[in-house]
Amino acid sequence: MLNLILRYGIVAGLIVATPMVVRMLTATKTEAHLGGLLVGYLTMLVALTAVFLGVKQYRDKVKGGVIRFLPAFGVGLGISVVASLIYVLGWELSIAFSQFDFVAWWQHQMIDGAKARGASAEELAHVTAEAKAFAVMYANPLARMSMTFLEMFPVGLLVSLITAAILRNPRILPARAPAN
């Protein structure tokens, strides 16, 4: 089971981390085409189809075509954890070797967003202080890695729940009998 979790988790992690690393490594110091939240989370969903495929293979090959909810959920969670850890590793490599200054970019996004909303001087000062606090917090590798892990893992948790609920029914996508 561990071999299956690692195999499918690595595939999912590489699917989600590779485009991110490429985008970051080709970024300039002040501009990166990060693709936005929608593209990022769609990429995560595509990558996490590996959860469904891994749980189905476990059900069909190891469990004889029948699996209960909790074992299916456990396999899905394992795949999601491995994929999320690879996503974190990809992000850490990206910020270590990219010219792009993510923290400065994020601070500008926060402050420019407040200005665009027509924030008062007091509100703007508050947002600027929050941006500085973010920079201090993000300099802590443990906090940064935890935040990055929590970008992907909840998606994996949801995919694992849905997958376990679907694949616990052996009539859904039953295993095919080997051809003679």
C-alpha positions as CSV (number, residue, x, y, z in Angstrom):
1,M,0.0,0.0,0.0
2,L,2.8,2.4,0.8
3,N,4.4,1.8,-2.6
4,L,1.0,2.7,-4.2
5,I,0.6,5.8,-2.1
6,L,4.1,7.0,-2.9
7,R,3.8,6.3,-6.6
8,Y,0.5,8.1,-7.1
9,G,1.4,10.9,-4.7
10,I,4.7,11.6,-6.5
11,V,2.9,11.7,-9.8
12,A,0.2,14.1,-8.4
13,G,2.9,16.3,-6.8
14,L,4.9,16.5,-10.0
15,I,1.9,17.4,-12.0
16,V,1.1,20.3,-9.7
17,A,4.6,21.4,-8.9
18,T,6.3,21.3,-12.3
19,P,4.2,24.1,-13.9
20,M,4.6,26.3,-10.8
21,V,8.4,25.8,-10.7
22,V,8.7,26.6,-14.4
23,R,6.6,29.7,-14.1
24,M,8.6,30.9,-11.1
25,L,12.0,30.2,-12.6
26,T,11.1,32.1,-15.8
27,A,9.8,35.1,-13.8
28,T,11.5,38.4,-13.6
29,K,12.3,40.1,-10.2
30,T,9.1,42.0,-10.2
31,E,6.7,40.0,-12.4
32,A,5.6,36.4,-12.5
33,H,2.8,35.0,-14.5
34,L,1.5,32.9,-11.6
35,G,-1.8,32.1,-13.4
36,G,-4.1,33.1,-10.7
37,L,-6.0,31.2,-8.1
38,L,-8.4,29.5,-10.6
39,V,-5.5,28.0,-12.7
40,G,-3.7,27.0,-9.6
41,Y,-6.6,25.1,-8.0
42,L,-7.6,23.6,-11.4
43,T,-4.1,22.3,-11.7
44,M,-4.4,20.8,-8.2
45,L,-7.7,19.1,-9.1
46,V,-6.1,17.6,-12.3
47,A,-3.1,16.4,-10.3
48,L,-5.4,14.9,-7.6
49,T,-7.1,12.7,-10.1
50,A,-4.2,10.5,-9.0
51,V,-6.1,10.0,-5.7
52,F,-9.1,8.5,-7.6
53,L,-6.8,6.4,-9.8
54,G,-4.7,5.2,-6.8
55,V,-7.7,4.3,-4.7
56,K,-9.3,2.5,-7.6
57,Q,-6.2,0.5,-8.2
58,Y,-5.9,-0.4,-4.5
59,R,-9.6,-1.5,-4.5
60,D,-9.3,-3.5,-7.7
61,K,-5.9,-5.1,-7.3
62,V,-5.3,-5.4,-3.6
63,K,-8.8,-5.6,-2.1
64,G,-10.4,-7.8,-4.8
65,G,-12.8,-5.1,-6.1
66,V,-14.3,-4.2,-2.8
67,I,-13.2,-1.5,-0.4
68,R,-14.8,0.2,2.6
69,F,-14.9,3.9,3.1
70,L,-12.2,4.3,5.7
71,P,-9.4,2.3,3.9
72,A,-10.3,4.1,0.7
73,F,-10.2,7.5,2.5
74,G,-6.8,6.5,4.1
75,V,-5.2,5.7,0.8
76,G,-6.6,9.0,-0.7
77,L,-5.2,11.0,2.3
78,G,-1.8,9.3,1.9
79,I,-1.6,10.2,-1.7
80,S,-2.8,13.8,-0.9
81,V,-0.1,14.2,1.8
82,V,2.7,13.0,-0.5
83,A,1.4,15.3,-3.3
84,S,1.1,18.3,-0.9
85,L,4.7,17.7,0.4
86,I,6.0,17.7,-3.2
87,Y,4.1,20.9,-3.8
88,V,5.8,22.5,-0.8
89,L,9.2,21.3,-2.0
90,G,8.4,22.8,-5.5
91,W,7.5,26.1,-3.9
92,E,10.6,26.2,-1.7
93,L,12.8,25.4,-4.7
94,S,11.0,28.1,-6.7
95,I,11.5,30.9,-4.2
96,A,15.1,29.8,-3.5
97,F,16.2,29.8,-7.1
98,S,13.8,32.3,-8.8
99,Q,14.6,36.0,-9.3
100,F,11.0,36.8,-8.5
101,D,10.5,38.3,-5.0
102,F,7.2,36.8,-3.9
103,V,7.0,38.7,-0.6
104,A,7.5,42.1,-2.2
105,W,5.0,41.2,-4.9
106,W,2.4,40.1,-2.3
107,Q,2.9,43.2,-0.2
108,H,2.3,45.4,-3.3
109,Q,-0.8,43.4,-4.1
110,M,-2.1,44.0,-0.5
111,I,-1.4,47.7,-0.6
112,D,-2.5,48.3,-4.2
113,G,-5.7,46.5,-3.5
114,A,-6.4,48.7,-0.5
115,K,-5.7,51.8,-2.6
116,A,-8.0,50.6,-5.3
117,R,-10.8,50.2,-2.8
118,G,-10.3,53.8,-1.8
119,A,-8.9,53.0,1.7
120,S,-8.4,55.9,4.0
121,A,-5.0,56.9,5.3
122,E,-5.7,55.0,8.5
123,E,-6.8,51.8,6.7
124,L,-3.8,52.1,4.4
125,A,-1.4,52.3,7.3
126,H,-3.1,49.2,8.8
127,V,-2.7,47.3,5.5
128,T,0.9,48.4,5.3
129,A,1.5,47.1,8.8
130,E,-0.2,43.8,7.9
131,A,2.0,43.5,4.8
132,K,5.2,44.0,6.9
133,A,3.9,41.5,9.4
134,F,3.3,39.0,6.6
135,A,6.9,39.5,5.4
136,V,8.3,38.7,8.9
137,M,6.0,35.7,9.2
138,Y,6.9,34.4,5.7
139,A,10.6,34.6,6.5
140,N,10.0,31.7,9.0
141,P,10.4,28.5,6.9
142,L,8.1,26.5,9.1
143,A,5.3,29.0,8.8
144,R,5.9,29.4,5.1
145,M,5.9,25.6,4.5
146,S,2.8,25.1,6.6
147,M,1.0,27.8,4.7
148,T,2.0,26.3,1.4
149,F,1.0,22.8,2.5
150,L,-2.4,24.2,3.5
151,E,-2.9,25.5,0.0
152,M,-3.1,22.1,-1.5
153,F,-4.0,19.6,1.3
154,P,-7.6,20.7,1.8
155,V,-8.3,20.1,-1.9
156,G,-6.7,16.6,-1.5
157,L,-8.9,16.0,1.6
158,L,-12.0,16.9,-0.3
159,V,-11.0,14.7,-3.3
160,S,-10.2,11.9,-0.9
161,L,-13.6,12.1,0.7
162,I,-15.4,12.1,-2.6
163,T,-13.3,9.3,-4.0
164,A,-13.9,7.1,-0.9
165,A,-17.6,7.8,-1.1
166,I,-17.8,6.8,-4.7
167,L,-15.4,3.9,-4.8
168,R,-16.8,2.1,-1.8
169,N,-19.5,1.0,-4.1
170,P,-18.1,-2.0,-6.0
171,R,-20.6,-1.5,-8.9
172,I,-19.0,1.9,-9.8
173,L,-16.2,1.3,-12.3
174,P,-15.8,-2.4,-11.4
175,A,-12.5,-4.1,-12.1
176,R,-12.4,-5.7,-15.5
177,A,-11.8,-9.4,-15.7
178,P,-8.5,-10.3,-17.4
179,A,-8.8,-11.1,-21.1
180,N,-8.2,-14.7,-22.1
